[in-house]
Amino acid sequence: MFKTIPALAALAISTALVVPTVSQAAERNSVRVSYADLNLRTDFGQSKLQRRVAHAATLVCDTAAPLDLNLEREVAGCRSGAISAAQPAILAAIGKARRPSVEVLDTAALIVTAQ
């Protein structure tokens, strides 16, 4: 039982890090995903960022009714498109973490957008 409490706390924290901004609240077609707290030099940090991007893709793409197969396919396509579109930004962030340098105004976040 005590092991589930830290797991639930970690889930709550990671969910809070994938938050739409005020301007995105009405449309929800893009979400800012922070990775400032992750060590992208590790497999764990990279995997965590991939999970955050996948979660963001579920936020930016509509949900489908279980019985509407056409809409369900469209939603799945939107999610996979959003995840695929985020991959260059993820790879750039990982590359930057492996070769750190000083940057002014670095945001340590990427944007996941519905395709």
Rosetta silent file (secondary structure, phi, psi, omega in degrees, C-alpha in Angstrom):
SEQUENCE: MFKTIPALAALAISTALVVPTVSQAAERNSVRVSYADLNLRTDFGQSKLQRRVAHAATLVCDTAAPLDLNLEREVAGCRSGAISAAQPAILAAIGKARRPSVEVLDTAALIVTAQ
SCORE:     score description
SCORE:     0.000 S_00000001
   1 L     0.000  -38.881 -177.653    0.000    0.000    0.000 S_00000001
   2 L   -70.479  -21.503  178.043    2.818    2.411    0.842 S_00000001
   3 L   -76.013  -25.908 -178.694    4.379    1.884   -2.585 S_00000001
   4 H   -75.903  -26.076 -179.568    1.245    3.102   -4.355 S_00000001
   5 H   -64.242  -48.863  176.530    1.280    6.484   -2.607 S_00000001
   6 H   -63.307  -35.120  179.022    4.571    7.643   -4.221 S_00000001
   7 H   -64.828  -42.482  178.105    3.393    6.273   -7.568 S_00000001
   8 H   -67.097  -37.128  177.674    0.144    8.241   -7.338 S_00000001
   9 H   -65.382  -41.367  178.342    2.038   11.361   -6.290 S_00000001
  10 H   -64.175  -39.734  178.034    4.397   10.997   -9.275 S_00000001
  11 H   -64.087  -42.235  179.480    1.412   10.572  -11.603 S_00000001
  12 H   -64.320  -40.912  179.743   -0.241   13.690  -10.194 S_00000001
  13 H   -67.103  -44.436 -178.746    2.945   15.719  -10.601 S_00000001
  14 H   -67.419  -33.989  176.476    3.562   14.552  -14.183 S_00000001
  15 H   -66.923  -36.981  179.440   -0.058   15.278  -15.100 S_00000001
  16 H   -67.771  -24.292 -178.923    0.285   18.775  -13.687 S_00000001
  17 H   -78.923  -14.317  176.045    3.315   19.375  -15.911 S_00000001
  18 E  -104.809   89.295 -172.483    1.224   18.852  -19.055 S_00000001
  19 E  -128.474  130.565  175.409   -1.011   21.886  -18.797 S_00000001
  20 L   -72.182  146.475  176.802   -2.652   23.942  -21.531 S_00000001
  21 L   -77.814  170.541 -177.239   -2.031   27.672  -21.335 S_00000001
  22 H   -59.353  -41.044 -179.133   -4.899   30.143  -20.938 S_00000001
  23 H   -68.091  -21.524 -179.233   -4.951   30.944  -24.654 S_00000001
  24 H   -92.943   -6.627 -173.749   -5.193   27.238  -25.441 S_00000001
  25 L   -62.173  -38.553 -177.602   -8.017   26.503  -23.014 S_00000001
  26 L   -72.887  -44.550 -174.709  -10.779   27.216  -25.526 S_00000001
  27 L   -91.577  -40.273 -177.228   -9.312   25.342  -28.502 S_00000001
  28 L    54.131   39.465  176.621   -6.992   22.792  -26.864 S_00000001
  29 L   -96.683   -2.500  172.305   -5.255   22.152  -30.161 S_00000001
  30 E  -151.401  151.237 -177.562   -1.812   22.450  -28.604 S_00000001
  31 E  -137.270  137.296  175.442   -0.309   21.797  -25.186 S_00000001
  32 E   -84.783  127.687 -179.771    3.016   22.874  -23.680 S_00000001
  33 E  -114.225  115.195 -179.635    4.957   19.916  -22.263 S_00000001
  34 E   -85.454  141.816  172.710    7.658   20.778  -19.738 S_00000001
  35 L  -130.582   19.880 -178.190   10.750   18.643  -19.331 S_00000001
  36 L   -60.906  -28.604 -177.543   12.679   21.010  -17.062 S_00000001
  37 L   -90.881    0.340 -175.661   12.546   18.477  -14.222 S_00000001
  38 L  -102.516  145.632  171.602   13.793   15.543  -16.322 S_00000001
  39 L   -95.037   98.189 -175.442   17.332   14.331  -16.911 S_00000001
  40 L   -77.090    1.589  173.516   17.151   13.621  -20.642 S_00000001
  41 L   -81.526  -10.572 -179.515   20.608   12.030  -20.574 S_00000001
  42 L  -106.692  154.414  176.136   19.005    8.948  -18.979 S_00000001
  43 H   -61.701  -37.779 -179.727   16.671    6.369  -20.513 S_00000001
  44 H   -61.775  -47.061  179.973   14.241    7.014  -17.656 S_00000001
  45 H   -62.807  -40.805  179.062   14.069   10.758  -18.394 S_00000001
  46 H   -66.317  -41.513  178.496   13.623   10.149  -22.120 S_00000001
  47 H   -64.348  -41.172  178.871   10.900    7.577  -21.492 S_00000001
  48 H   -62.235  -41.797  178.155    9.130    9.955  -19.100 S_00000001
  49 H   -64.458  -40.848  177.373    9.159   12.711  -21.748 S_00000001
  50 H   -60.701  -40.838  178.992    7.710   10.306  -24.327 S_00000001
  51 H   -66.130  -38.836  177.939    4.893    9.430  -21.884 S_00000001
  52 H   -64.371  -39.937  178.373    4.196   13.132  -21.272 S_00000001
  53 H   -65.751  -41.873  177.757    3.996   13.747  -25.012 S_00000001
  54 H   -61.901  -40.642  177.705    1.623   10.786  -25.410 S_00000001
  55 H   -65.257  -41.277  178.128   -0.542   12.177  -22.607 S_00000001
  56 H   -62.847  -36.653  178.507   -0.516   15.613  -24.248 S_00000001
  57 H   -63.908  -34.685  176.842   -1.612   14.012  -27.520 S_00000001
  58 H   -69.905  -27.356  178.813   -4.668   12.587  -25.758 S_00000001
  59 H   -75.850  -37.658 -174.944   -5.458   16.086  -24.496 S_00000001
  60 H   -84.674  -17.933  179.136   -5.199   17.836  -27.864 S_00000001
  61 L  -101.910  141.074  179.824   -7.116   15.229  -29.854 S_00000001
  62 L   -59.203  161.824  174.929  -10.833   14.710  -29.387 S_00000001
  63 L   -99.702  151.266 -177.496  -12.120   11.597  -27.702 S_00000001
  64 L  -108.396  146.492  171.489  -14.223    9.088  -29.576 S_00000001
  65 L   -69.335  140.203 -175.913  -17.345    7.285  -28.509 S_00000001
  66 L   -58.077  -24.333 -177.104  -16.531    3.572  -28.187 S_00000001
  67 L   -93.538   -8.205 -178.908  -19.130    2.644  -30.804 S_00000001
  68 L   -96.808   91.002 -173.965  -18.063    5.192  -33.441 S_00000001
  69 H   -67.253  -35.415  179.086  -15.266    3.348  -35.240 S_00000001
  70 H   -65.007  -46.300  178.843  -14.650    6.067  -37.841 S_00000001
  71 H   -65.827  -36.842  178.516  -14.218    8.756  -35.204 S_00000001
  72 H   -62.389  -40.044  176.957  -12.103    6.386  -33.131 S_00000001
  73 H   -65.805  -40.443  178.641   -9.755    5.906  -36.132 S_00000001
  74 H   -63.313  -43.076  178.946   -9.584    9.681  -36.650 S_00000001
  75 H   -64.072  -43.970  178.433   -8.727   10.246  -32.994 S_00000001
  76 H   -62.193  -39.735  177.506   -6.058    7.530  -33.106 S_00000001
  77 H   -65.749  -39.778  177.156   -4.626    9.124  -36.252 S_00000001
  78 H   -61.788  -46.401 -178.957   -4.620   12.545  -34.614 S_00000001
  79 H   -63.671  -46.304 -179.724   -2.795   11.194  -31.565 S_00000001
  80 H   -67.675  -33.825  176.104   -0.160    9.322  -33.567 S_00000001
  81 H   -66.332  -41.022  178.889    0.293   12.374  -35.810 S_00000001
  82 H   -65.334  -41.173  178.761    0.749   14.658  -32.808 S_00000001
  83 H   -66.735  -43.523  178.914    3.284   12.270  -31.256 S_00000001
  84 H   -63.002  -40.808 -179.507    5.155   11.923  -34.562 S_00000001
  85 H   -66.743  -25.915 -179.862    5.221   15.683  -35.054 S_00000001
  86 H   -82.866  -15.721 -175.368    6.733   16.126  -31.575 S_00000001
  87 H   -58.272  -42.555  177.471    9.580   13.640  -32.199 S_00000001
  88 H   -59.808  -38.512  178.149   11.997   16.178  -33.785 S_00000001
  89 H   -67.911  -37.428  177.858   11.579   18.461  -30.756 S_00000001
  90 H   -64.771  -47.067  179.654   12.111   15.500  -28.405 S_00000001
  91 H   -63.327  -37.640  177.183   15.266   14.443  -30.249 S_00000001
  92 H   -64.833  -41.360  179.126   16.538   18.020  -30.208 S_00000001
  93 H   -64.928  -40.159  178.466   15.925   18.253  -26.454 S_00000001
  94 H   -66.548  -43.441  178.401   17.755   14.968  -25.867 S_00000001
  95 H   -61.755  -39.058  178.359   20.647   16.096  -28.065 S_00000001
  96 H   -66.025  -37.060  179.271   20.813   19.370  -26.180 S_00000001
  97 H   -68.010  -33.715 -179.873   20.890   17.505  -22.858 S_00000001
  98 H   -75.619  -26.420  178.465   23.781   15.356  -24.072 S_00000001
  99 L  -124.863   72.649 -175.200   25.735   18.425  -25.212 S_00000001
 100 L   -64.521  144.060  174.508   24.839   21.062  -22.624 S_00000001
 101 L  -147.800  167.072 -179.250   25.608   24.684  -23.340 S_00000001
 102 L   -84.783  128.259  176.605   24.584   27.997  -21.899 S_00000001
 103 L  -132.441  141.929  176.798   21.483   29.505  -23.485 S_00000001
 104 L   -88.862  135.823  177.124   19.595   32.610  -22.575 S_00000001
 105 L    62.074   36.121  175.274   15.828   32.218  -22.154 S_00000001
 106 L   -73.798  130.109 -174.084   15.792   28.449  -22.645 S_00000001
 107 L   -92.290  -21.494 -177.921   12.261   27.240  -21.894 S_00000001
 108 L    52.785   47.958  177.169   12.873   23.486  -21.439 S_00000001
 109 E  -152.027  160.531  173.936    9.481   22.704  -22.937 S_00000001
 110 E  -134.591  163.863 -177.143    7.991   21.613  -26.230 S_00000001
 111 E  -110.910  128.823  173.959    4.578   22.051  -27.813 S_00000001
 112 E  -103.055  124.714 -175.058    2.377   19.104  -28.830 S_00000001
 113 E  -121.943  141.103  176.525   -0.136   20.109  -31.489 S_00000001
 114 L   -67.876  137.397 -179.670   -3.102   18.232  -32.938 S_00000001
 115 L   -98.848    0.000    0.000   -2.524   17.327  -36.595 S_00000001
